[in-house]
């Protein structure tokens, strides 16, 4: 998650970038021998641990970017169904990416050219919720958060995700989240 937040933060600051469609199908994970990945933001160079895996963000068709004195984006109004059943959810609405489009529509008020880095935060929240839900559904022991030596790092990662999940919506951009939360952890 720190790789994704770092990549979004760097792109936000450099290009006023928003992905606007960062559902689980637009994240690829690959094994890597690299111990860490290097990023630069605010003239600050930093590294993020890979733990043997590198995350890649793909599919920028719905993204917004500013470059060469021009904003490149598409209207997402058509992505949000007028049919309320599009986003019917029973428990956690953060688990359904259809809900995320509706939240973005509320922020945009139909003006998709505006830079709204909060959309990156909304998608990060969606990703964290889905990762935690997957881990808890497939590893019932994680709910107790009691670790033996072989599971200590995994338990630490789950605790960190839960901590980030609790505070992520206090931030208005991935850059803010990176600076005020991830750098401190």
Order of alpha helices (4+ residues) and beta strands (2+ residues): alpha-beta-beta-beta-beta-beta-beta-alpha-alpha-alpha-alpha
